[in-house]
Amino acid sequence: MLSVSDLGKTYRVADKQPGLKGSLQHLFRRRYRDIAAVTGVNFTVEPGEFVGFLGANGAGKTTTLKMLSGLIRPSSGRAMVMGYEPFAREHAFLKQITLVMGQKQQLIWDLPALDSLRINGAVYELSASEARQRIGELGEMLDANHLLTQPVRKLSLGERMKCELLAALLHRPSVLFLDEPTLGLDINAQESIRSFLKRYNQRYGATVLLTSHYMADITALCSRVLVVHEGRLVYDGALSSLAERLTPNRVIELRLTEPVADETLRSFGHVLARDGASVSLVVDRALLRQTIARIFEELKPSDLNVHEPAIETVIGPLLRGERLVRPAQSAEGPSAGASSPRRPDTGTS
């Protein structure tokens, strides 16, 4: 359904120095520099897949979605969506995709959402009866039918996002590009949107590429994830193996028998949480055995448990371009799990 080969996008921007001198130089002798937003990205997505697209702010996620939806032209490489080249913006292609960007509005502010939906139906060449049927069906799935007769400006953010999704999916697209669809919503609204997207994917077999900084969105909807860092694809594989592949750490939970300073605890690993005598530490897997031995010798805990870190613990630092614990050097060399910057991890053993 989606095929991306060596996709890249470079922007040429003006390089202006601060101050009056910089402004005058910029006026008479303008200088430019190139910024690589996306570099050499390769992946494919099969029909009906629900894929998470992760990365820090500025990593290149939105730029990639804009290239796949035809909003901007790639500087290099090629993207194909359903056999179409996106930037050609063929009529048949545009009728089968949608791009939803969190808090970007297409509904008319002062009119009831239903009026905007009817306009969308006409744009996508739906008959009045077909548009009415689809509005009712999607409105029921979103629990939004009672909102459609109210002016958009009177709706809450969560209610407005439901109507925006309804408008974006009215033409029943085969491919959904979702860029932070739950941005700024409260927990209940997020859960409602997630539930709807899951049902839509199952009912219509739509292919979905989702970006989100809310890990609940990713863990609830996506079994496969793509991770980009500084414009490059660094991981393509199962969400369940991401922790093992990119951050080979373990969490040690222990219960102290006597007070210990935070500075002392940090000598054993990253202090993930502390609640009185209960402490959670993140340590490199290569140092796990010797760290446990030190803990028993120096801290004498009454209880100790070891488990893999939760996916939220792993992804948070990853999205910021950092790691909780730097990989240790062992006798065999670098600890397992360090990924190559050139060759993405495919998630295979």
N, C-alpha and C positions, 0 to 999 in steps of 0.2 A: 504493500500500500504506500509506504514511504521509502525512498531510497536516496541516500545522501552520500556523495563521493567527493572527497577532498574539498569540502565546502569551506569557503573563506570569504570574509568581508573586511575590507580596510577602509577607514574613513580618513580623508585629508582635511585637517583642521588648521586654522590660523594659529600661529604661535606668537602671542602678543605679550610683551614684557610689561610689568606694572609701572605706574607713574606717568608723568607728562612726557618724559623722554621716550618711554616705550610707546605711548600713544602716537607721537609724531613719527617715530620710526615705522610703526604699523601702518600709518596713513600713506607714507611715501615709498616705503620699501617693505612690503608685506612678506613675511616668511611663513612657511607651512611645515607641518610634520604629519607623518602617517601614523595612525593608531590602528592596530590589528585587533578588531573586536572578536573575530572568529577565525581560526586557523586550522585547515586540514581536518575537518570533522567528517567522520565516516560512520554510518549506521543504517540499518534497515528496520522497518516496523511492519509486521504482518497484519493482515486484515483482522479487525476485532480486538487487537491488543490495547491494553491500557498501560501506558508507559510513563513513568515519572522522569522529569527532566530537572536535575538539581545543579546548583552551583551558587556561589556567592554573588552578591550584587556586583554587576559589571563583568560577570564571567562570560557573557555572550548568549544567555538563554533567550532573551526577548529578541535579540538580533536574529538568532536562528529561526525563531518562530515567524518573524516578519519575512524572512527569505522564503520559508516554506509556504507561507500564505500568499506570496506574490507582492507584498507591499514594497520590498526593496530588492534590488538586483544584486546577486552575489558578485564579488570581485574575482573569485576563482572557484573552480570546481563546478559541480552540478548537483541539482536537487530535482527529484521527480516525485510527484504526488499523484497516485492513481494513473500513472502513465502520462501526466501532463507536466510541462515545465511551468512552475508557478508564475514567474514574472511575465509570461506571455498573456496571463490573465484571460484565458479563453472562457467564453460564456459557460460552457459545460463544466469546466473546472470550478468556477466561482459558485455554481449552484450546488456543489457537493462538499464544500468546506465551510467552516466558520472559525473566526478568531475572537475569543472572549478575553478581554483585558480587565483586570480588577479595577473598579471605580471609573472605568471609561464608559461614558453614557451614550446610548443611541436613541433612547426614548425621549419624546418631546416633553419638556419639563412641566408645562402648564396644562397639558391635556391628559385625560385618563389613558392608562397604558393600553387599553383596548383599541384606542384610535391609532396609536403607533403600530400595534400588531396588525391591524387591518391594512395599513400602508405597506408594511413589510410583506404581507401576503400578496398584495398587488405587485410589488417589486419582483417577487419570486414567481409571478405568474400562476398563483393559486386561485382557483375559483372561490367565490364567496362561501359556498357550502364546505369546500375542502379546508379553507382557512379556519372556518368556525369549528369544524370537527377537530382539527389539530390543536387549536387554542384550548378547547375544552379538555382534550386528552392530556396535553402537557400541563395545563393548569391544575388538573386533578393530581398528576404525579408530583407537582411542586406544592400542592395545597395553596394555590395562588388565585383561584378563580374569583374569590371574594375581593381581591385587591385590584382587579382589572378596571373597575369603574371609578376608582379614585384618581385624582390628579397625581402625577408622579411626584410632584414636590411635597406631597403630604405623606408619602411612604417613608418608612424607616429604611436605613441602609440595607438591612437584610431583606426586607420586602422588595425593595427596588432591584436588588441583585437577582431575586427570583424572576421578576418581570424581564430583566435584561437577558437572562438565560432563555426564557421562553421566546423572546424576540429573536435571539441568535440561533435557536434550534427549530424555528417554525418551518423552515424549508427542509427539515429532516436531513441534515448533512451526513455524509459518510465518514468525514474526517473532522475531528474537533481539536483545535489548538487552544488550550486554556492557559492563560498567563495570570496566575494569582487570582483565581475566581473567588476565593474566600477572604481576600485581603480586607482587613478591618472589621470583619463580622464577628459577632459574639459567638460563644461556644454552641448555642442552640442553632443559630443560623448556619454555622459551618457544618454541623452534623446534618442538617436538612439538605444543604447543597450536596454534600458527599453522598448521602443516600440517593438523591435524585440522579446524580451522575452515574452511580453504579447501576441503577435500574435502567437508565437510558442505554448504557453500554450493553447490558444484557438483553434488553428488549429489541434493539435495532441493530446490534452487532457493529456499532460505530467504533472506529479507530480513534484513540484519544492520546494526545501528547500533553501532559500536565506539568506545569511548573508551579511550585509552591514552597514557601518557607515554613509552612505549618506541617510538621512531620506527621500529624494525625491524618492529613489529607493523603500523603504518600503511603503510609502503612495501611490505611483502610482501602485504598483503591488500586495500588500498583504492586505487582509481583516483580516487575523488572524496572530498573532505573538506569538512566544515563547521567553521568556526572561530568560537568565541564568545569575547568579551572583555567583562568586567564585565556579563554578562547579555545582551549584544546580539550578534546574528549579524553578523560583519564580513567573512566570506568564505564563498562557496558555489561550488565549482568543482573543476577538475581538480587533483590533487596535483602534477602535473608543472609547472603554471604558478604554483604558490603562491609560489615563490621570486621569480619575475619580478614578480608582482603586488604582494606585500606588502613585500618587501625588495629593491629594485632595486639590488643591490650586485654587485660582481665580486670575485673572488679573484685576487690577483697573487702568484704564486710566483716567488721570485728566489733566486739564489745569490750571496752576497756575496764580494767579493775581498779585503776587509779588515774587521776588527772594527768593529761599529757598536753604539752603546748603544741599549738598548730605548727610552729616551726619544726618541731621534732617529727610530727607526722609527715610533713612535706619531704623529709629526708627519705621516706619509704616510697613515696609516689605522689601523684596528683590527688589532693583532697577533694573528692567529688561532693561529699555531704558530711555534715556532722551535726548530731542532735544529742547533746549530753555525752553519755558514754558510748553511743553508737556512732561509728565512723565508717565511711565508704571511701576506699582508695582505688585509684586507677594505676596499674603498673604494667610495664612491658612484659609480654608473655615470656620473652627470653630470660627475664630476671625473676620470674614468678617463684621458682623454688627457693632461691637464696633469699628473696624478700620475705617469704613466709617464715623461713628459719630465723631471720633477724627479728621479725615481729614477735615470735614466740620467745626468743631469747631476751629481747630488750623491753617489750611492752607487756608480756605475759597476759594476753587477753583471756577472758573467760569463755569466749565463743568466737569462731572464725568460719567464714563461708566464702567460697570462690565461685564466680560465675562470669559469663560473657557480658559485656556492656550492652545496655539497651540501645536500640538503633538511634533513638533521639540523642543519646550521649555522643554517639559517633558522628552523626550528621552535623550537629551544631558547629563544632570546630572545623569540620571539613568545609562547610559553606563559607566560613571565614578564612579559608586557605591556611589552616593550621592543624596541628595534631595535639591531642591531649598529652601524649607521652612520646618523646622522640625515640625512634628505634635504637636499641642498644647494639653494640658491637660485641659479638660472641666469638668463640673460637672458630666457628664455621663461617664467619663473615657477618654481614648485616642481617638483622633479624628478619624473619619471614614476614611477608605481607607488604614490603615496600614495593610500590608500583613504579614501572618505568614511565618517564615523562613522554617517551616517544610512542610506545605501543600500549594502547588501552587494554586493561584487563577485561577479557571477554566473559568472565564469570565461570569459565569451565575449569575443571580440575586438571 
